[in-house]
Amino acid sequence: MTEKKILLGNEAIARGAYEAGVGVSAAYPGTPSTEISETIAKYDEVYAEWSPNEKVAAEVAIGASIAGIRAMCSMKHVGVNVAADPLFTAAYTGVGGGLVVVAADDPGMYSSQNEQDSRMVARAAMIPVLEPSDSAEAKEFTKLAFDLSEEYDTPVMVRSTTRLSHSQGIVELEERIEKEAVPYERNTAKYVMMPVNAIRRHVAVEERLKRMAGDACTMAVNRAEYRDLSVGFITSGIPYQYVREAMPEASVLKLGLVHPLPRKLIEEFASRVEKLYIFEELEPVIEEQVKSWGISKAVGKEIFTVQGEYSANLLRDRLSRSGKGAGESGPSTLAPAKVPPRPPILCPGCPHRSVYSVLNRLGIHAAGDIGCYTLGAVAPLNVVDTTICMGSSISTLHGMEKARGRDYIRNWVAVIGDSTFMHTGINSLMNMVYNQSSGTVVILDNSTTGMTGHQDHAATGKTLKGEVVLAINIMNLCRSLGIEHVYEVSAFDLDGLAEAFRRETQRDGVSVIITKAPCVLLKGVSFPDKCVVLPEKCKKCGLCLRPGCPALTKSADGTVTIDETMCNGCGLCAKLCKSGAIEVQPR
């Protein structure tokens, strides 16, 4: 009897890769894609790794594919940018074993710095894209992606979104298909992309896409569901679910392969419905192509937004406002949700709060990076002034120094986490040294990749599979670049931090301060102490409240209280209290 399980979309993608016989999986953690690799690592038949970054992950998967093994790399949408260099060229080389790229987009920017559409990247790279609508399809489309990859000699992207990645659905589990390795044959014309070979391979890529577009018209993943012919929708992915919920009687052309598009199938569907809507989240990728074919009655972004996540309610609202296709604007029928604001905040006892409290007190600005520590930008810490992308903090500080000189940044530092430093911060630090910059880099080492759920990396000494390995020593790594002034300071040593910040920000040349303390949410981190308020000593000055620890609150009479269930005894508040009104005691 076939087993059925309720799986997250990410878990289903991992299961599909497993059943398809994938041999190698590489990734860098990034919400909403992280659970794919965490799930696939549980299968002993699959080699799975956390790579230092997405570019490396893509190159590992490409190498495995060239060696004849089915391989996959997974990443969030901004990770696709990092991996773009090898992916664009892999479209030219083609594959040995099937090669699948999973890109998890984030409409609504629940955990991202932008809202890009990976379908546009895939179009530019000339890579086919499959887009599932639920967990069951996530599994099946991933399996299909490997088959299409080998049939058409191309990497294939499986595009997910946050809603699919983190929603659950019933999935039918099947047995793994063990694929024999494709025998390797030396073929420099295919795999060595120097200009003379790349010119010929570009012709092959165009021919492949043309053939695939024709074949797509009869692929089962693209299907026309004819119901009421007075209104029809072209849609894909999660938006398909919203169309079925909001307009159950409408005809729907559900696209599973969203690049290349099945032109003849789309033209036939458009000819049979009176009103035609194209309902796709983010960019008008499908819409622009459909309209370029002369299907002028198609209505898309004229009434549907290019911003944020869609819903069934949004579809109902926009159709109501537009007179179901008339195009007139009208008042929105969507009432704003009455939800109290919940600003993000660092956890109680987070070592980043301690570091930022010192930087704030000293009036030092920070060029920031991607991680939990980005929250240093908001009140009450107010330290981080910039955040662009992974590894950008160091390069941003370097650019400021080259633009305005050393004195301009004597009250600035770059802050970057240990995992992000290993991702792309190393190159930026190398650039500072090579180009004779001056500036202080603060590496916030909390021994994990905190923001995405505490994954290991090259400096933690543990692999995705749980193997204990040599941990890269960040201090020695920095010194190996020729940086003389590299220091480690406890993240909770306020005096030591202040002294190091004052000294190093005034020094010419490059210096590195590594602040060390484990993330408070890491397994195995124990908290033997607790902070206790002595009300009779409290001067109601509020110094202990300035770092914004959520365990501390001010009572009606102005004295401070500490929620014992939240406090982990880090002692930051006690160190800030001048009157001795807070004591650190054993639990």
C-alpha positions as CSV (number, residue, x, y, z in Angstrom):
1,M,0.0,0.0,0.0
2,T,1.3,3.4,-0.9
3,E,2.2,5.6,2.0
4,K,0.8,9.2,2.2
5,K,2.2,11.9,4.4
6,I,1.5,15.6,5.1
7,L,4.6,17.5,4.0
8,L,5.8,21.1,3.7
9,G,6.3,22.1,0.1
10,N,10.1,22.2,0.9
11,E,9.9,18.7,2.3
12,A,8.0,17.5,-0.8
13,I,10.7,19.0,-3.1
14,A,13.4,17.1,-1.1
15,R,11.3,13.9,-1.4
16,G,10.9,14.4,-5.1
17,A,14.6,14.7,-5.5
18,Y,15.2,11.6,-3.4
19,E,12.7,9.6,-5.4
20,A,14.2,10.8,-8.7
21,G,17.6,9.3,-7.6
22,V,19.5,12.5,-6.8
23,G,23.0,11.8,-5.7
24,V,24.3,15.2,-4.7
25,S,22.6,18.2,-3.1
26,A,24.3,21.5,-2.3
27,A,22.8,24.7,-0.8
28,Y,23.4,27.7,1.4
29,P,20.5,28.2,4.0
30,G,18.1,31.0,3.2
31,T,14.4,31.4,4.1
32,P,12.2,30.2,2.5
33,S,14.3,27.4,1.0
34,T,16.2,26.1,4.0
35,E,14.1,23.0,4.8
36,I,14.8,21.4,1.4
37,S,18.4,20.7,2.4
38,E,17.6,19.9,6.0
39,T,15.2,17.3,4.8
40,I,17.3,15.7,2.0
41,A,20.2,15.4,4.4
42,K,18.2,12.7,6.3
43,Y,18.5,10.4,3.3
44,D,21.6,8.3,3.5
45,E,21.7,7.7,-0.2
46,V,22.2,11.4,-0.9
47,Y,25.4,13.4,-0.4
48,A,24.1,16.8,1.0
49,E,26.2,19.8,2.1
50,W,25.9,23.4,3.3
51,S,28.2,25.2,0.8
52,P,29.8,28.5,1.8
53,N,27.5,30.3,-0.6
54,E,25.1,29.7,-3.5
55,K,27.7,30.1,-6.2
56,V,29.7,27.3,-4.7
57,A,26.6,25.2,-4.3
58,A,25.7,25.6,-8.0
59,E,29.2,24.8,-9.0
60,V,29.2,21.6,-6.8
61,A,25.9,20.5,-8.4
62,I,27.2,21.3,-11.9
63,G,30.3,19.2,-11.2
64,A,28.3,16.3,-10.0
65,S,26.1,16.6,-13.1
66,I,29.1,16.6,-15.4
67,A,30.3,13.4,-13.6
68,G,27.0,11.8,-14.6
69,I,25.0,12.0,-11.3
70,R,21.7,13.6,-10.8
71,A,22.3,16.8,-8.7
72,M,20.4,19.7,-7.2
73,C,21.2,23.0,-5.7
74,S,18.7,25.0,-3.6
75,M,18.5,28.6,-2.7
76,K,16.3,31.6,-2.0
77,H,15.7,34.1,-4.7
78,V,18.6,36.5,-3.8
79,G,20.8,33.4,-3.7
80,V,20.0,33.0,-7.4
81,N,21.9,36.3,-7.9
82,V,24.9,34.9,-6.2
83,A,24.7,31.7,-8.3
84,A,24.0,33.5,-11.6
85,D,27.5,33.3,-13.0
86,P,27.7,29.5,-13.1
87,L,24.0,29.0,-13.9
88,F,24.0,31.2,-16.9
89,T,26.9,29.2,-18.4
90,A,25.5,25.8,-17.3
91,A,22.6,26.6,-19.6
92,Y,25.2,26.6,-22.5
93,T,27.1,23.5,-21.4
94,G,24.0,21.4,-20.7
95,V,24.2,18.5,-18.3
96,G,25.5,15.0,-17.8
97,G,23.2,13.7,-15.1
98,G,20.0,15.7,-14.5
99,L,20.6,19.2,-12.9
100,V,17.9,21.0,-11.0
101,V,18.0,24.4,-9.4
102,V,15.4,25.2,-6.8
103,A,14.7,28.9,-6.4
104,A,12.4,29.9,-3.5
105,D,10.9,33.4,-4.1
106,D,9.5,35.6,-1.4
107,P,6.5,37.6,-2.5
108,G,5.6,40.0,0.3
109,M,9.3,40.0,1.5
110,Y,8.6,38.1,4.7
111,S,12.3,37.4,5.2
112,S,14.1,39.2,2.3
113,Q,15.6,42.5,1.3
114,N,13.9,42.5,-2.1
115,E,11.0,40.9,-4.0
116,Q,12.6,39.8,-7.3
117,D,11.0,37.2,-9.6
118,S,13.3,34.2,-10.4
119,R,11.3,33.5,-13.6
120,M,12.9,36.6,-15.1
121,V,16.4,35.4,-14.1
122,A,15.6,32.0,-15.7
123,R,14.4,33.6,-18.9
124,A,17.6,35.6,-19.1
125,A,19.7,32.5,-18.5
126,M,17.5,30.5,-21.0
127,I,16.7,27.9,-18.3
128,P,13.3,26.2,-18.3
129,V,11.1,26.8,-15.2
130,L,8.6,24.5,-13.5
131,E,6.2,26.0,-10.9
132,P,4.2,23.7,-8.7
133,S,1.0,24.7,-6.9
134,D,0.9,22.4,-3.9
135,S,3.0,19.9,-2.0
136,A,2.0,17.0,-4.2
137,E,3.0,18.9,-7.3
138,A,6.2,20.0,-5.6
139,K,7.3,16.4,-5.4
140,E,6.2,15.4,-8.8
141,F,7.5,18.5,-10.6
142,T,10.9,18.0,-9.0
143,K,11.0,14.5,-10.4
144,L,9.9,15.7,-13.7
145,A,12.6,18.4,-13.6
146,F,15.3,15.8,-13.6
147,D,13.7,14.0,-16.5
148,L,13.4,17.2,-18.5
149,S,16.9,18.1,-17.7
150,E,18.3,15.0,-19.2
151,E,15.9,14.9,-22.1
152,Y,16.6,18.4,-23.2
153,D,20.2,18.6,-22.0
154,T,19.6,21.6,-19.7
155,P,19.5,22.7,-16.1
156,V,15.9,23.1,-15.0
157,M,14.6,25.5,-12.4
158,V,11.9,24.6,-10.0
159,R,10.4,27.8,-8.7
160,S,8.7,27.9,-5.3
161,T,7.4,30.8,-3.2
162,T,7.1,31.3,0.6
163,R,3.5,30.2,0.6
164,L,4.3,26.9,-1.2
165,S,7.5,26.2,0.7
166,H,5.9,26.6,4.1
167,S,2.4,25.2,3.4
168,Q,1.5,21.6,4.0
169,G,-0.2,19.1,1.8
170,I,-0.8,15.4,1.3
171,V,2.0,13.8,-0.7
172,E,2.0,10.2,-1.9
173,L,5.4,8.6,-1.2
174,E,7.0,6.3,-3.8
175,E,10.2,4.3,-4.0
176,R,13.5,5.8,-5.0
177,I,14.7,5.2,-8.5
178,E,18.4,4.5,-8.5
179,K,19.8,6.1,-11.6
180,E,23.0,4.7,-13.1
181,A,25.7,7.3,-13.6
182,V,25.9,8.7,-17.1
183,P,29.2,7.5,-18.5
184,Y,31.6,10.4,-18.8
185,E,33.1,11.2,-22.2
186,R,35.5,14.0,-22.7
187,N,33.7,16.7,-24.7
188,T,35.5,20.0,-24.6
189,A,33.2,21.5,-27.2
190,K,30.3,21.0,-24.7
191,Y,31.9,21.8,-21.4
192,V,34.7,24.2,-22.0
193,M,33.0,27.6,-22.5
194,M,35.7,29.5,-24.3
195,P,34.2,31.8,-27.0
196,V,34.6,29.5,-30.0
197,N,32.6,26.8,-28.2
198,A,30.1,29.1,-26.5
199,I,29.1,30.5,-29.9
200,R,28.0,27.1,-31.0
201,R,26.4,26.2,-27.7
202,H,24.2,29.3,-27.9
203,V,22.7,28.0,-31.1
204,A,22.0,24.7,-29.3
205,V,20.3,26.5,-26.4
206,E,18.0,28.5,-28.8
207,E,17.1,25.3,-30.6
208,R,16.4,23.5,-27.4
209,L,14.1,26.2,-26.1
210,K,12.2,26.3,-29.4
211,R,11.7,22.5,-29.3
212,M,10.7,22.6,-25.7
213,A,8.1,25.3,-26.3
214,G,6.5,23.2,-28.9
215,D,6.5,20.1,-26.8
216,A,5.1,22.1,-23.8
217,C,1.7,22.3,-25.6
218,T,1.2,18.6,-24.9
219,M,2.9,18.3,-21.5
220,A,0.6,17.1,-18.8
221,V,1.9,19.9,-16.5
222,N,0.2,22.4,-18.7
223,R,-3.6,21.8,-18.7
224,A,-6.7,23.7,-19.8
225,E,-9.7,23.3,-17.4
226,Y,-12.8,24.5,-19.3
227,R,-15.8,25.5,-17.3
228,D,-17.6,28.8,-17.7
229,L,-16.3,30.2,-21.0
230,S,-17.3,33.7,-20.2
231,V,-14.2,34.2,-18.1
232,G,-10.8,32.5,-18.2
233,F,-7.6,32.7,-16.2
234,I,-4.0,31.9,-17.2
235,T,-2.1,31.2,-14.0
236,S,0.5,29.1,-12.3
237,G,1.9,28.1,-8.9
238,I,0.1,29.2,-5.7
239,P,-2.0,31.8,-7.5
240,Y,-3.8,28.9,-9.2
241,Q,-5.2,27.9,-5.7
242,Y,-6.5,31.4,-5.3
243,V,-8.3,31.4,-8.7
244,R,-9.9,28.1,-7.9
245,E,-11.1,29.4,-4.5
246,A,-12.3,32.8,-5.6
247,M,-13.7,31.8,-9.1
248,P,-14.5,28.1,-8.9
249,E,-16.7,28.2,-12.1
250,A,-14.1,30.0,-14.3
251,S,-12.1,28.3,-17.0
252,V,-8.4,28.0,-16.1
253,L,-5.2,27.4,-18.1
254,K,-2.9,26.1,-15.4
255,L,0.7,26.3,-16.5
256,G,3.2,24.0,-14.8
257,L,6.0,24.9,-17.2
258,V,6.2,28.7,-17.1
259,H,9.3,29.0,-19.3
260,P,9.3,28.4,-22.2
261,L,5.5,29.0,-22.6
262,P,3.3,26.8,-24.7
263,R,2.2,29.4,-27.3
264,K,-0.3,27.3,-29.2
265,L,-2.0,26.1,-26.1
266,I,-2.3,29.6,-24.8
267,E,-3.7,30.9,-28.1
268,E,-6.3,28.2,-28.2
269,F,-7.4,28.9,-24.6
270,A,-7.6,32.6,-25.2
271,S,-9.7,32.1,-28.3
272,R,-12.3,30.1,-26.4
273,V,-13.0,32.4,-23.4
274,E,-14.7,35.8,-23.6
275,K,-12.7,37.6,-20.9
276,L,-9.1,36.6,-20.2
277,Y,-7.1,37.4,-17.0
278,I,-3.5,36.6,-16.4
279,F,-3.0,36.1,-12.6
280,E,0.7,35.8,-11.6
281,E,2.5,37.1,-8.6
282,L,5.2,39.7,-9.0
283,E,6.4,40.5,-12.5
284,P,4.2,40.2,-15.7
285,V,6.4,37.4,-17.0
286,I,3.6,35.5,-18.7
287,E,1.5,38.5,-19.5
288,E,4.2,40.3,-21.5
289,Q,4.8,37.3,-23.7
290,V,1.0,36.7,-24.2
291,K,0.4,40.3,-25.2
292,S,3.4,40.3,-27.5
293,W,1.6,37.5,-29.5
294,G,-1.3,39.9,-30.2
295,I,-3.7,38.6,-27.5
296,S,-4.8,42.1,-26.6
297,K,-7.9,41.2,-24.6
298,A,-5.7,39.7,-21.8
299,V,-5.9,41.7,-18.6
300,G,-3.1,41.5,-16.0
301,K,-1.2,44.1,-14.2
302,E,-3.7,46.8,-15.2
303,I,-5.7,45.5,-12.2
304,F,-3.4,43.1,-10.4
305,T,-0.4,44.5,-8.4
306,V,3.2,43.8,-9.1
307,Q,3.9,44.1,-5.4
308,G,3.4,41.6,-2.6
309,E,1.7,38.3,-2.1
310,Y,-1.6,37.5,-3.8
311,S,-4.7,35.9,-2.2
312,A,-8.2,34.8,-3.1
313,N,-9.5,38.0,-1.4
314,L,-7.2,40.2,-3.5
315,L,-8.5,38.5,-6.7
316,R,-12.2,39.0,-5.6
317,D,-11.4,42.6,-4.7
318,R,-9.6,43.5,-8.0
319,L,-12.3,41.9,-10.1
320,S,-15.0,43.7,-8.3
321,R,-13.2,47.1,-8.6
322,S,-12.6,46.5,-12.4
323,G,-16.1,45.4,-13.2
324,K,-14.7,42.0,-14.1
325,G,-12.6,43.2,-16.9
326,A,-14.0,46.6,-17.7
327,G,-10.8,48.2,-16.4
328,E,-12.4,50.9,-14.4
329,S,-10.8,51.7,-11.1
330,G,-12.9,51.8,-8.0
331,P,-12.6,51.8,-4.2
332,S,-11.1,48.8,-2.6
333,T,-13.4,46.4,-0.8
334,L,-10.5,45.0,1.3
335,A,-10.6,46.3,4.8
336,P,-7.1,46.6,6.4
337,A,-6.4,44.0,9.0
338,K,-6.6,45.4,12.6
339,V,-3.6,43.7,14.0
340,P,-1.3,45.3,16.6
341,P,2.2,46.0,15.3
342,R,4.8,43.4,16.2
343,P,8.2,44.9,15.4
344,P,11.0,42.4,15.1
345,I,13.4,42.3,18.0
346,L,16.5,40.5,19.1
347,C,16.0,37.6,21.5
348,P,16.5,38.0,25.2
349,G,20.2,37.5,25.9
350,C,21.2,37.9,22.3
351,P,25.0,38.7,22.1
352,H,24.3,41.1,19.3
353,R,22.3,43.4,21.6
354,S,25.3,43.7,24.0
355,V,27.6,44.6,21.1
356,Y,25.2,47.2,19.7
357,S,24.6,48.7,23.1
358,V,28.2,49.6,23.3
359,L,28.4,50.9,19.7
360,N,25.3,53.0,20.4
361,R,26.8,54.5,23.6
362,L,29.9,55.4,21.7
363,G,28.0,57.0,18.8
364,I,29.5,54.6,16.3
365,H,27.6,53.9,13.0
366,A,27.6,50.5,11.4
367,A,27.5,49.4,7.8
368,G,25.4,46.3,8.2
369,D,24.8,43.0,6.6
370,I,22.2,40.2,6.2
371,G,21.4,38.3,9.4
372,C,19.6,38.6,12.8
373,Y,21.9,41.5,13.5
374,T,20.3,43.6,10.9
375,L,17.8,44.4,13.7
376,G,20.5,46.7,15.1
377,A,19.0,49.2,12.6
378,V,15.8,49.7,14.6
379,A,15.0,51.4,17.9
380,P,16.3,51.4,20.6
381,L,19.7,50.2,19.3
382,N,19.8,52.4,16.2
383,V,23.3,51.4,15.1
384,V,23.1,49.8,11.7
385,D,22.8,52.4,8.9
386,T,23.1,50.3,5.7
387,T,22.1,46.8,4.6
388,I,22.4,45.7,1.0
389,C,23.2,42.1,0.5
390,M,25.4,39.2,1.9
391,G,28.9,40.4,2.5
392,S,28.2,44.0,1.6
393,S,29.0,45.6,4.9
394,I,32.8,45.3,4.5
395,S,32.7,46.5,0.9
396,T,30.4,49.4,1.8
397,L,32.7,50.6,4.5
398,H,35.6,50.3,2.1
399,G,33.8,52.3,-0.5
400,M,33.0,55.0,2.0
401,E,36.6,55.2,3.0
402,K,37.8,55.5,-0.6
403,A,35.2,58.2,-1.3
404,R,35.7,60.4,1.8
405,G,38.9,59.4,3.5
406,R,39.9,57.7,6.7
407,D,38.7,60.5,9.0
408,Y,35.2,60.3,7.6
409,I,34.7,56.8,8.9
410,R,36.4,57.0,12.3
411,N,33.0,56.7,13.9
412,W,32.0,53.8,11.6
413,V,32.5,50.0,11.6
414,A,31.3,47.2,9.4
415,V,29.3,44.5,11.2
416,I,28.9,41.0,9.8
417,G,27.9,37.6,11.2
418,D,30.2,34.6,11.2
419,S,28.2,32.7,8.6
420,T,27.8,35.7,6.3
421,F,31.6,36.3,6.7
422,M,32.2,32.8,5.4
423,H,29.6,33.4,2.6
424,T,31.0,36.5,0.9
425,G,32.6,38.6,3.6
426,I,36.1,37.0,3.1
427,N,36.4,38.4,-0.4
428,S,35.4,41.9,0.8
429,L,37.9,41.8,3.6
430,M,40.6,40.6,1.2
431,N,39.7,43.6,-1.0
432,M,40.2,46.0,1.9
433,V,43.7,44.7,2.5
434,Y,44.6,44.5,-1.2
435,N,43.5,48.0,-1.9
436,Q,45.1,49.5,1.2
437,S,41.9,50.6,2.9
438,S,41.4,51.6,6.5
439,G,38.5,50.6,8.7
440,T,37.3,48.3,11.5
441,V,35.4,45.1,10.7
442,V,33.3,43.6,13.5
443,I,32.6,39.9,13.0
444,L,29.6,38.9,15.3
445,D,30.5,35.3,15.9
446,N,27.5,33.5,17.5
447,S,28.6,30.1,16.2
448,T,25.7,29.5,13.8
449,T,23.7,30.7,10.9
450,G,21.1,32.2,13.2
451,M,18.5,33.9,11.0
452,T,17.6,30.8,9.0
453,G,17.3,28.4,11.9
454,H,20.7,27.6,13.2
455,Q,22.5,25.8,10.4
456,D,26.2,25.0,10.6
457,H,28.8,26.5,8.4
458,A,32.6,26.1,7.7
459,A,33.6,27.7,11.0
460,T,31.3,25.7,13.3
461,G,33.0,22.3,12.8
462,K,29.9,20.4,11.8
463,T,28.5,19.5,8.4
464,L,24.9,19.3,7.2
465,K,25.0,15.5,7.6
466,G,26.1,16.0,11.3
467,E,29.8,15.0,10.8
468,V,32.3,16.6,13.1
469,V,35.1,18.3,11.0
470,L,37.8,20.8,11.3
471,A,36.3,24.2,12.1
472,I,37.8,27.1,10.2
473,N,39.4,29.5,12.7
474,I,38.1,33.0,11.8
475,M,40.9,34.8,13.7
476,N,43.6,32.8,11.9
477,L,41.9,33.3,8.6
478,C,41.9,37.0,9.0
479,R,45.5,37.0,10.1
480,S,46.4,35.0,7.0
481,L,45.3,37.9,4.9
482,G,48.1,40.0,6.4
483,I,45.9,41.8,8.9
484,E,48.0,42.5,12.0
485,H,45.3,43.8,14.3
486,V,42.8,41.0,14.9
487,Y,41.2,40.6,18.3
488,E,38.6,38.3,20.0
489,V,36.4,39.9,22.7
490,S,33.5,38.3,24.6
491,A,30.3,39.8,23.3
492,F,29.3,40.5,26.9
493,D,32.5,42.2,28.0
494,L,31.2,45.8,27.8
495,D,34.4,47.4,28.9
496,G,36.5,45.2,26.6
497,L,34.3,46.0,23.7
498,A,34.3,49.7,24.4
499,E,38.1,49.8,24.7
500,A,38.5,47.8,21.4
501,F,36.1,50.0,19.5
502,R,37.6,53.2,20.6
503,R,41.1,52.0,19.9
504,E,40.6,50.3,16.5
505,T,38.3,52.9,14.9
506,Q,41.1,55.5,15.4
507,R,43.8,53.2,14.0
508,D,44.9,53.5,10.3
509,G,44.8,50.4,8.3
510,V,42.5,47.4,8.5
511,S,41.5,45.9,11.8
512,V,39.1,43.1,12.9
513,I,37.3,42.6,16.1
514,I,35.6,39.2,16.6
515,T,32.9,39.3,19.2
516,K,32.2,35.8,20.6
517,A,29.2,34.4,22.3
518,P,26.9,31.6,21.1
519,C,23.4,32.3,19.9
520,V,21.0,31.9,22.9
521,L,18.8,29.5,20.9
522,L,21.5,27.0,20.0
523,K,21.0,23.5,21.3
524,G,23.3,22.7,24.2
525,V,23.7,26.4,25.3
526,S,22.7,26.4,29.0
527,F,21.7,29.3,31.2
528,P,22.7,28.6,34.8
529,D,21.9,32.2,36.0
530,K,19.0,34.6,36.0
531,C,18.8,38.4,36.5
532,V,16.8,39.6,39.5
533,V,15.6,43.1,40.3
534,L,16.1,44.5,43.8
535,P,13.3,47.1,43.8
536,E,14.5,49.0,46.9
537,K,17.7,49.9,45.0
538,C,16.1,50.8,41.7
539,K,16.6,54.5,40.8
540,K,14.1,54.3,37.9
541,C,16.8,55.7,35.6
542,G,16.0,53.3,32.7
543,L,19.6,52.6,31.8
544,C,18.9,48.9,31.8
545,L,16.0,49.4,29.4
546,R,18.0,51.1,26.7
547,P,19.2,48.0,24.9
548,G,15.6,46.9,24.5
549,C,15.7,43.4,26.0
550,P,12.1,42.1,25.9
551,A,12.5,40.4,29.3
552,L,12.6,43.8,31.0
553,T,9.5,46.0,31.4
554,K,8.8,49.1,33.4
555,S,6.1,48.8,36.1
556,A,3.5,51.4,36.9
557,D,5.7,53.1,39.5
558,G,8.7,53.3,37.2
559,T,10.7,50.4,38.7
560,V,11.9,47.6,36.4
561,T,10.7,44.1,36.4
562,I,12.2,41.1,34.7
563,D,10.2,38.2,33.3
564,E,12.0,35.1,34.6
565,T,10.6,32.9,31.9
566,M,12.3,35.0,29.2
567,C,15.5,36.0,31.0
568,N,18.5,33.8,30.4
569,G,20.9,35.6,32.8
570,C,23.2,37.1,30.2
571,G,23.8,40.0,32.7
572,L,23.8,42.9,30.3
573,C,21.1,44.7,32.3
574,A,23.1,44.2,35.5
575,K,26.2,45.6,34.0
576,L,24.3,48.7,32.8
577,C,22.7,49.3,36.2
578,K,24.7,51.9,38.1
579,S,22.8,51.5,41.4
580,G,23.3,47.7,41.8
581,A,19.5,47.2,41.5
582,I,19.9,44.1,39.3
583,E,21.8,41.0,40.4
584,V,22.8,37.9,38.5
585,Q,21.9,34.9,40.6
586,P,22.0,31.1,40.1
587,R,18.7,29.6,39.0
